[in-house]
């Protein structure tokens, strides 16, 4: 959740400018494992749930039952979740959260203007989800409630920005034994203040399963006969959603329009990173992913794939940036039902925004239509609940719902002003 870059040279890092499109792009949202282009939750065929025996297995610490519902002319995926806690406790929590979500549907953080309300910070760089402000030696990164897919904003989801920011904050805090990060402080539920650094022009996508359906996803290229992908040798006979024998890196280059898969050898040959930096970042990325899988598994989830960004501070320290293991940057499946559903030929049960993507695909052409229909409030509320549920499941903490009577922007302004003043002391 932290970081973009200032120009740097002589460290094997691609120098970038704050006004560049590359930095603007990094302010946007990831859609999982390399991001929408590497397809978080793009499933090829839509999940049509029946009354199959596989669903009898759903009794883990965290379970996710998918059912089809119809709203208007489109089909909708609804999620029902349960945990080790009594069902009545979960339903009580959901009721409490749902009331807050409903009250906040018209009070989402869609836009920020801190350059107008906080003295001394630069103009906003607006991404799909994040707004980034230059504050001298630091960056102020505000995670909004904007929901992105198909390379455009689809809706505003209550508390989404807070959940993403606090999810990343939790992972940043709990992964420092693996890597340093650029985070300086979290002065507000929606805000991260980070050190400026030079960002490596490579996204480190880590995969544990053969899945996905877009042009660059592992399953798509495997179906086309590719057996060496980003320097990884793939054996014959793999099936969709199968777990790999070991986690692999499938890096991509950063590009404004399309991320391109690339091998470690090509990264070094093209001068994108030095061999030493690439090897070190690769080691950290794989270690972070293994740690994330371990934590997820303890809570009944499978961390399927994700992406990481790294950079260097002015003193040459390699640090973790951006976001970590959020539902936007990662794909999560339900562990308890995975094996049986795989045997049944069913798609894994998942926690992501795929159901909202499917609604838009059912009701419009989200790639070509200039004007999109409004997302139904019920779907927006459901997505908000899923984000909160995932956060609380992974962290074991209840998210502190903000006081909806105070405008979010006023709160952020106050907290950022105070944090920046403390940094100057």
KEFI-489544 format. One record per residue (C-alpha): x, z, y. Coordinates in steps of 0.02 Angstrom, whole numbers, plus 50000, padded with zeros to 5 digits. Layout:
% residues N
- X Z Y
...
END
This chain:
% residues 425
- 50000 50000 50000
- 50149 50006 50108
- 50246 49874 50187
- 50281 49708 50250
- 50442 49649 50323
- 50556 49630 50468
- 50687 49496 50474
- 50841 49535 50373
- 50993 49443 50314
- 51137 49463 50196
- 51045 49569 50068
- 50974 49439 49951
- 50802 49461 50028
- 50702 49322 50105
- 50691 49357 50292
- 50515 49348 50361
- 50436 49369 50530
- 50285 49475 50573
- 50198 49325 50645
- 50228 49220 50491
- 50089 49167 50375
- 50183 49248 50233
- 50161 49420 50310
- 49980 49384 50352
- 49950 49336 50172
- 50026 49499 50110
- 49897 49593 50212
- 49762 49522 50098
- 49686 49587 49940
- 49748 49563 49765
- 49624 49518 49632
- 49728 49582 49490
- 49884 49535 49398
- 49950 49411 49517
- 49793 49412 49601
- 49644 49301 49606
- 49754 49155 49559
- 49814 49251 49409
- 49635 49303 49380
- 49584 49482 49377
- 49432 49477 49266
- 49404 49289 49265
- 49339 49278 49091
- 49312 49094 49047
- 49144 49127 48971
- 49024 49255 49038
- 48991 49409 48938
- 48821 49405 48857
- 48791 49575 48786
- 48680 49599 48635
- 48634 49747 48533
- 48790 49736 48429
- 48866 49869 48322
- 49023 49865 48428
- 48933 49962 48565
- 48909 50111 48450
- 49092 50148 48474
- 49078 50189 48657
- 49119 50374 48655
- 49290 50389 48740
- 49337 50497 48888
- 49285 50348 48990
- 49165 50213 48929
- 49090 50063 49009
- 48929 49985 48943
- 48887 49815 49013
- 48709 49752 49016
- 48628 49597 49087
- 48502 49613 49227
- 48413 49484 49330
- 48402 49491 49518
- 48318 49343 49600
- 48380 49182 49519
- 48550 49251 49471
- 48611 49361 49332
- 48690 49527 49371
- 48808 49637 49273
- 48772 49821 49285
- 48891 49957 49231
- 48850 50122 49150
- 48991 50245 49127
- 49012 50410 49037
- 49155 50532 49019
- 49204 50681 48916
- 49105 50787 49037
- 48922 50809 48992
- 48814 50660 49035
- 48709 50767 49149
- 48864 50808 49253
- 48908 50625 49271
- 48730 50579 49319
- 48731 50718 49448
- 48894 50653 49520
- 48829 50476 49522
- 48672 50532 49611
- 48776 50623 49741
- 48892 50475 49768
- 48751 50348 49766
- 48662 50438 49907
- 48821 50432 50011
- 48847 50249 49967
- 48670 50204 50020
- 48691 50293 50185
- 48854 50200 50218
- 48800 50023 50177
- 48780 49989 50363
- 48931 50093 50415
- 49074 50009 50324
- 49246 49986 50397
- 49243 49798 50418
- 49354 49774 50571
- 49484 49879 50662
- 49552 49866 50839
- 49688 49997 50842
- 49790 49888 50960
- 49653 49926 51087
- 49629 50111 51049
- 49803 50174 51002
- 49939 50164 51133
- 50102 50081 51088
- 50060 49981 50932
- 50066 49793 50917
- 49933 49663 50888
- 49838 49663 50726
- 49885 49553 50580
- 49721 49532 50486
- 49724 49505 50299
- 49579 49485 50182
- 49571 49673 50160
- 49711 49757 50258
- 49743 49761 50444
- 49927 49786 50486
- 49997 49850 50650
- 50178 49855 50707
- 50227 50028 50767
- 50412 50011 50803
- 50509 50070 50652
- 50349 50088 50554
- 50195 49993 50501
- 50017 50056 50510
- 49919 49984 50365
- 49731 50006 50371
- 49636 49968 50211
- 49461 49911 50259
- 49303 49898 50156
- 49308 49708 50152
- 49282 49636 49978
- 49374 49475 49941
- 49365 49346 49804
- 49378 49157 49797
- 49501 49173 49942
- 49364 49232 50059
- 49274 49391 50109
- 49112 49416 50012
- 49047 49583 50072
- 49090 49755 50139
- 49089 49893 50008
- 49066 50075 50061
- 49220 50184 50036
- 49318 50041 49955
- 49460 50052 50081
- 49474 50240 50058
- 49473 50225 49869
- 49609 50091 49867
- 49718 50184 49990
- 49702 50351 49901
- 49723 50271 49729
- 49887 50194 49783
- 49939 50356 49866
- 49912 50450 49703
- 50017 50324 49605
- 50152 50322 49738
- 50165 50511 49729
- 50167 50515 49540
- 50289 50372 49509
- 50435 50432 49615
- 50531 50473 49456
- 50534 50284 49427
- 50560 50213 49601
- 50565 50259 49783
- 50427 50188 49894
- 50404 50144 50076
- 50266 50269 50113
- 50297 50388 50258
- 50127 50471 50270
- 49941 50454 50235
- 49867 50516 50399
- 49692 50457 50359
- 49596 50414 50200
- 49604 50230 50248
- 49779 50226 50322
- 49958 50220 50260
- 50107 50228 50376
- 50259 50146 50298
- 50438 50108 50337
- 50475 49931 50386
- 50575 49836 50258
- 50621 49663 50200
- 50504 49606 50063
- 50570 49513 49912
- 50480 49343 49908
- 50424 49372 49729
- 50275 49462 49655
- 50315 49551 49493
- 50167 49522 49379
- 50172 49626 49220
- 50060 49585 49072
- 50021 49677 48912
- 49888 49561 48843
- 49855 49375 48822
- 49707 49351 48937
- 49640 49264 49092
- 49560 49095 49123
- 49632 49021 49283
- 49766 48888 49285
- 49912 49010 49290
- 49843 49145 49176
- 49935 49181 49015
- 49791 49131 48901
- 49761 48967 48994
- 49941 48909 48983
- 49954 48967 48803
- 49801 48864 48756
- 49887 48713 48833
- 50032 48734 48714
- 50155 48823 48829
- 50268 48934 48724
- 50395 48981 48856
- 50313 49054 49010
- 50417 49124 49152
- 50562 49142 49031
- 50458 49230 48897
- 50452 49156 48722
- 50274 49163 48652
- 50246 49158 48465
- 50118 49047 48379
- 49948 49112 48327
- 49901 49223 48474
- 49717 49241 48515
- 49631 49280 48680
- 49641 49461 48737
- 49767 49504 48601
- 49894 49636 48644
- 50072 49573 48658
- 50206 49651 48550
- 50290 49707 48711
- 50248 49698 48896
- 50316 49547 48988
- 50356 49495 49166
- 50280 49335 49234
- 50342 49332 49414
- 50267 49219 49547
- 50336 49156 49710
- 50245 49203 49868
- 50159 49054 49945
- 50022 49041 50075
- 49907 48932 49970
- 49956 48958 49789
- 50069 49074 49692
- 50186 48980 49576
- 50249 49053 49412
- 50437 49066 49404
- 50568 49134 49284
- 50699 49264 49324
- 50834 49133 49302
- 50750 49019 49429
- 50728 49163 49551
- 50915 49194 49550
- 50963 49009 49550
- 50851 48975 49700
- 50926 49120 49796
- 50762 49215 49808
- 50848 49372 49743
- 51020 49419 49685
- 51045 49445 49499
- 51078 49630 49529
- 50919 49654 49631
- 50813 49553 49510
- 50872 49652 49359
- 50843 49818 49446
- 50670 49773 49510
- 50621 49702 49340
- 50672 49865 49257
- 50569 49966 49380
- 50417 49853 49365
- 50414 49868 49176
- 50439 50056 49185
- 50298 50074 49312
- 50182 49973 49201
- 50224 50074 49046
- 50193 50234 49144
- 50028 50164 49209
- 49974 50119 49032
- 50016 50294 48972
- 49912 50375 49109
- 49767 50255 49085
- 49766 50281 48897
- 49750 50469 48920
- 49587 50434 49011
- 49515 50309 48888
- 49572 50152 48979
- 49691 50009 48946
- 49797 49946 49091
- 49800 49762 49047
- 49901 49683 49186
- 49950 49713 49366
- 50067 49657 49503
- 50199 49745 49607
- 50292 49706 49766
- 50462 49774 49812
- 50576 49766 49962
- 50733 49838 50040
- 50747 49961 50182
- 50878 49941 50318
- 51001 50047 50218
- 50982 49935 50064
- 50869 50050 49963
- 50748 49959 49848
- 50571 50025 49872
- 50398 49995 49801
- 50272 49920 49924
- 50093 49866 49942
- 49971 49944 49816
- 49990 50018 49643
- 49871 50007 49495
- 49715 49989 49601
- 49558 49901 49536
- 49603 49759 49654
- 49780 49732 49592
- 49753 49776 49409
- 49642 49741 49261
- 49573 49888 49162
- 49482 49882 48994
- 49393 50018 48897
- 49507 50079 48758
- 49384 50146 48629
- 49288 49984 48607
- 49433 49863 48624
- 49484 49843 48441
- 49307 49825 48374
- 49254 49704 48510
- 49409 49601 48476
- 49357 49590 48293
- 49180 49543 48346
- 49244 49405 48460
- 49175 49492 48615
- 49257 49507 48783
- 49331 49680 48818
- 49227 49798 48922
- 49306 49807 49092
- 49313 49895 49258
- 49329 49767 49396
- 49229 49663 49517
- 49193 49522 49395
- 49006 49552 49396
- 49002 49522 49585
- 49103 49363 49564
- 48981 49303 49433
- 48833 49333 49547
- 48909 49223 49681
- 48951 49089 49554
- 48770 49096 49494
- 48697 49082 49668
- 48815 48966 49763
- 48978 48872 49757
- 49095 49005 49828
- 49240 48883 49839
- 49151 48748 49938
- 48995 48817 50024
- 49029 48854 50206
- 48899 48991 50213
- 48876 49111 50068
- 48721 49214 50029
- 48727 49400 50064
- 48777 49503 49915
- 48629 49609 49855
- 48641 49789 49911
- 48621 49847 49731
- 48777 49753 49677
- 48877 49814 49826
- 48826 49993 49787
- 48871 49970 49603
- 49044 49906 49647
- 49072 50054 49763
- 49026 50172 49622
- 49144 50085 49501
- 49290 50101 49622
- 49253 50286 49647
- 49230 50317 49461
- 49395 50235 49418
- 49486 50337 49551
- 49411 50500 49490
- 49442 50457 49308
- 49626 50416 49333
- 49670 50552 49457
- 49558 50691 49394
- 49508 50724 49575
- 49342 50702 49663
- 49352 50588 49812
- 49310 50675 49974
- 49167 50577 50049
- 49188 50563 50238
- 49068 50626 50369
- 48961 50473 50397
- 48902 50539 50565
- 49072 50506 50643
- 49117 50323 50668
- 49258 50281 50547
- 49358 50191 50680
- 49355 50343 50795
- 49422 50452 50654
- 49560 50329 50612
- 49611 50313 50795
- 49626 50501 50812
- 49726 50522 50651
- 49844 50377 50684
- 49880 50435 50861
- 49926 50608 50799
- 50034 50540 50656
- 50131 50423 50769
- 50161 50561 50895
- 50232 50672 50757
- 50349 50533 50702
- 50417 50518 50878
- 50459 50703 50891
END
